[in-house]
Amino acid sequence: MVTLQLPYPPSINHHYSYVRGRPVLSKEARSYRRRVRSLLAHQKVEPLTGPLAVRIEMYPPDKRRRDCDNVQKAVLDALQQGGLFWDDSQVSWLLTERMQPTKHGKTVVTVGQIKEEFIDE
């Protein structure tokens, strides 16, 4: 099981820019992914295999309304790009909990492997 404290991600609504009609990752999204990749490299995390359970505690930077699913996609994509797991299709169980706002915001992510016998029941 791996627990990480990550920066609060940019909204998935601002994750892409369009250049000549084609979607490309925005500067914010590329920066966020680099930060997550750096944190994972610093902790020397090995890629997890098999089905995974993910819990995301989101601490928004302010009291504005925010969609939990926007945070999920941004965090999972960054963790995949950072090498925590091979593909976000490995996620079989996903829980996101909105916590109290925190200055600058953050996300606390816990990822663990699910035992096969648990899934087959």
N, C-alpha and C positions, 0 to 999 in steps of 0.2 A: 504494500500500500504506500502511496506517495501523497504527501500533503504539501501544497505550495501556496505561498502568498504572492499574488500577481497584481500588477497595476490594474486599475479599472479600464476595461477595453473601450475603444471608440464604438459608437453605435453602429450596428450592422447597416443602418440606413446611410451611414457616411463611409462605409467600407470600400466603396468603389467609386471611381471617377470614370468619365467617359472621354476617350481620346479617339477622334475620327469615328465616333459611333460605336466603339468597342469598349467593353468594361475592363478597367485595369484597377489593381489595388491602389487605394488612395495613399498619400504620404503618411497619414495617421495610421492606417492599417499596417503598412510596411514597418513603420517604427515600432508599433505594438508587437508585431511578430518577432522583430529583432530582439526586443527586450525580453520576451518570453523565452526565445531560443537561448539567449545569453544566461538567463537564470537556470534553465535546465542544464546547460553545459557546465555551469559553475558547480551545480550539485551532482554532476556526473551520473545523471539518471539514464538507465538503460531502457530501451523500448519495451513496453508491456505487450504481451501477446494474449490471444484468446478474447473471450467476452469480458467487458469491463463495466464496472459500476462507477459513476461519477457524481459527486456532490459538489455543487457550486454555491458558496455563500457570497452574495453580492452586496457590497457596501457602497451604495451610490455616493457621488461627491456632493450631492445636494438633494433637496426634497422634491425636485421635479418628478413628474410621472415618467416611469420607464418600463419598457417591456422586458420581462425576464428572458424571453426567447431570443431577443437581440444579443443579450450577453452570452447566452449559451453558444450560439453559432460562432461568435467572435473568439471566445475562449477555446472551444474545441478545435477550431481551425488552427489557432496559434499553437496549441499543444501538439497537434499532429505535425505541423510544420517544424516544430522544435524537436520532434523525435521521441515524444513520450509514448506514442503508440503509432502503429503503421497507418491506420485508417480510422476515421471517426465512425465508420460503420461497425466497429468493434463495440461501441457503447450500446449495451443492452438495457441499462438502467441509468436514468438521469433525473436528478433532483436539483432544483434551483430554489434557493430560499433568499428572499429579500430581507436584508438586515437594516439596521439604522444607518442613516447617512454618516459618512466619515469624511473628514477633510481630505481632499484629493481623491477619495474613493479607493477601493481595492476589491479584489476577489480572492477568496480562500477556496482552493480547489483540492478535493481529495479524490484520488483515482485508485481503484483496486481491481484485481482480477476476480472474476466470479467463477467459482468451481463448477465444472461441467455438470456434476450430478444435481446441483441446485437448479440449473436451467432445464434439465430433462424431466423434472418432476411434473 
